[in-house]
């Protein structure tokens, strides 16, 4: 019996050792991957090296992390498909290597030598190729010279294959010319906007039954979104402001701490133009005296603009030796040359800011308000923990309302609501995450207040009650009736305008627009206005409705793109860009075909073994 147990124990040990051996053979770190697994897949007769996949994935993760400013974890990289994108890129590259091999496409040793000599990382201090630097760089990558040179040979061959596929691919010139003609075409048109003020008589006040009928016919326009009905208890610092006491000594100390704010000396708005030496400054001052130049011209001569010489508002003491003369000048005067910390300078006075003296008595009202508010915020912060403990102990919001300074309220909340308590970011975030299963807890608000929320029910999308929507209903009814009447007026104008009569002859104060392209926006027009203009023929008149208004537009001319040097250059650039896009698409299709013909085998265990080494 004991012997049987021993045999079973030995078998278990051998199984464990076998599992351990498999685990060790698949485990490795990113710095010099080890183990027996060397490839993560095979494409045709070309293998995808484990180290190449790991290094490429690591570089891509680092690049994304640098772009976002946050290190990218492998879990996040996997969620956005980065690992699959890296693998797909390597599969395509190896498929092209397989294709090049099948074609017998390769390069000689001399080409590889030239490529290596051109790599900066392999050069010494004198700029020439350094074999020690070459070996060291390859050792750091965990690659032998033979492996590196073979990879380089495949890359060069792959580049030759790609060049053969995309070279000579050009988009027909007609394509770019047609696009540019479409984009560069402009329109001249005349238009007028007819609004409610242009009606011959004011719309009658709608009866209640008329509005209710309009509301019933357009219920979809007044639908409320899914809404959470929430009960909340809130305490804001303002709510306990009157109970905060601030003694006069604290007010006096705060006043003295802000002495520079309440008691400010006289200041000047000054510009300072500094010269290298006194002789140059004297010449500039002399030119100003005889009226031969202006201060602005002197600034421009120095290659500066007025922003470069603006000192802002300064006190007499800040100007040192120049203070007396500058503060004795009038607004607009230029004085100097005067000494400054940067050299002799001309000073221009642009404004005078009188001295400001605010007494303690005058400042005490503002200071008391601010200190009381600070004290209220601190008090709320102290109470927050106490109230949170009460809620955790089973207290209800109603009990907090009855026994503390918190006040109870209700709100039908949806994400677009931004009034009253819903204007606080903290409340909105808490309301968005709130469910009927959640217990109330204290939430901090932006101004130092606190709130606790309880969701009562979830209201599905539904029409707003008529009484709540009444103002919108009436506005929409008036807009619809106004548009209908204005459209009748506009239709009566069409025959005369289409026959070539001017807008002025129809007592219309029109606007003329010229050379307007497709991207232009005309103030006071709806989004569909410009697309409609570009659909029109010369002389055509259209009526375009907007909310509560009608636009009448006549197309005066279609201006084709002219063959200016700029237009020719843009056409050539567009043609080249389209050619590159076409070449890229063709090569992408070719690459997909190569992958399918080569056949791909992926070792998922090897991939998983690589992935576990990423943070």
Steps between C-alpha positions, in 0.01 A plus 500: 500500500782737588680407181193595292485839664870554427451420130207739475709773672787449256261525203356825640852640545593415141180664374577815698858506373371459144259789540775710655731420206231604249438820694870584512541424130223750415595768754733787418547872558494782248871568545657215302220248461605149591340156500447248221218690324667712232212591268141614537396397153587410147400660168586287200857395568579803718483499881397791726763522770383524864748778577393699193134478599570595863724792407256633240204476739700671774596789268139548390377504861765757592405716201130498596590574861707801396214633285242468779733602782411182695694170500305239302436169675480180299138453605416840353712432190314173447162671544577742216637221281861620500645150537295375204604799288870433575460131419315577175776739393770240568297232319475721192873581510594132522252417223677753277835347598360160399375645170838658429667168570264317266587753228871454564524867591801583718793740533871441509749542783623830360152652534471373858844642576395842371180489703692417820753778440213748469349417842602780749487267804799307361730801464779609730591843630667591170183420303639190329383140543612349832488120522507508881196729500337264249554196723395686816174623345410151379588350840264749666221378271586135559572450130801346331670657199372223274143537621509877463648490152243240394218721635647797318524301177133407530398860572686631196350227281156581639553870418597410144183289468284781638665750268429277202132480594437872565742662257334662203160513671356841419150632531373634165534878480131526409409372847688777684385761250138396547534514878667841491237633259231383740672638811620825345175596329329805659159665482367856482149537639255748644282415797261647752369376834133545577410480866201554726550877482434486123147365545229757417318417822590344833408137559191460720548356849426126470210359699566233761325228299711592193822455696381174653412366156843604368662333803307178437597499131869545580550299820837370376645853512440525875627165621693493825798262522532213744492669840606409852270627773740578782455608860802681641617670816743788450708730716676793333737741677262788423227326698691535830674828421302702751606272786871555435656759733815689403663722761656836425853378573474244219365769268785735592761227444352418158492868406867540589589183309340652190642849547649496150154434356307763693768770500671534165725790398450700182602307188566567135437289189840521334682380188880488505724495191858411599812589297848354504670828578424863587594625153235287326240599760583871453457470122159339545390770747616773259294348216194508725559863597514626140199289399705285266363174637258343747544275798332215307745549210797488738371174644460351151854608402631284784312197362258506793128552549321696771439185703878453534550843660189505720584506873138494615420703813803603708562708811746785535740283701498223237642743244797594725679810365245546219205510739496874567498602132247234394258586780532867416396444137150518356318218324641460148835665582829333410783582743866412496752375440493391863700231679347156548620157614549404131665821378394846382136502398208707377181474705146566377216559749173340386287546809481607863362276772434713809599388847248273670432534871233276654453550873452213741140605556425492127676167447352330806167418331673309218748336737228390742307340214809313376614384844147392592480297181836336570384414851175358362692278256716369783192434712332310216817293453489405870130414484542290183665213684242513778209492254661220300522292818133571571403379153717190538322434829161499329389862526269615221519821301180611666662457842801706390261771386322496835800473731782686318553807284464291184192582291288251308415539132383302198598518135410321177854472366629424150850568358410823316361661816732774627305718740508544879647193673550328161752768406760345735740255336505285814122470499487419127764229532325346801159519333631337182635202698202476739272195499201399712715244682747763626490630857543877555851618578665841529626649173730804491396798285721753321442792739564299818140385541379144548202303371357151543275341235234230489338384179124452527412378149616493140260680267508379136506744206163674484334817371541802724171608661326770299535756777878450513536511122249782440758773428680279248171395344394861449842598360492210253140580398590864440811403301299262281226753436756773433687283249174415323403866461851607400513220242179636346660846482818356344309298241325818389845654436634212290365598155652850513836381636522211251433743214811699598352781708713616790427430863485876558216530251301270727580717805744239632822598676715223354858387560743426214762226550785440254761226457353279772640146501338183628653531848375857551257579778259789462395652830127473563440200273416137586757220435322388180527847342839472326444144371172622347677796334750263334213293359347801323538615140577865411185710524319242713317626810434280802312532827682342796322476834667543836363503853243781495648658185517459121799572276461594134817449295579551131814358343672770297806317365708181513873578512723213381844446646759707315841361402703716735848385606357425845218287356745310275728432797207378713381274217846346464526449876155340511586272208821389674313438825230298323772301325659414834164394641429282196846342520448430870163339437638284218788384714259427787291278273813331371621443856171336603522271197860407585399412857216277377723321248787451742286355781535600864551288811492676839624339824252634757691344790812691397300823472353447847848433636618833360195687628541393863831687513334837433379712793 
